[in-house]
């Protein structure tokens, strides 16, 4: 895997968007399975920074927005 391919996988795994399975449960991004443990750690750190930036701009993170949208219908 080259550096660009790795970058794409990390960005895909770090996104707040999560697919749901046929029963409505959140499913891990497919990119997650393609990452080594140390790369998953990098994704986690990126998610922390991203959520903090989202809260600074929008007042809440993308994760919170998704939860509120799901609760509110």
Phi, psi and omega in degrees: 000130179274175185297321179294318178297319178296317179300318179295317179296316181297315179297319179296319181286332183278345182301149177284343181289133177228131174289162176241149178279183184295344178260005178089002180279147177295138179244140178296149179297142180304328180299331182303319182292338182271358182261144175284161182307318181291331177286326176295325176297320177296321177298315179301313180297320178296320178298319179299315180294316181298314180296323179296318178294319178299317180296323180294323183276312188256352182090338176217159179280165176300326178296314179296318178300318180295318179295314180297322178295321181292319179292318184283350179100000000 
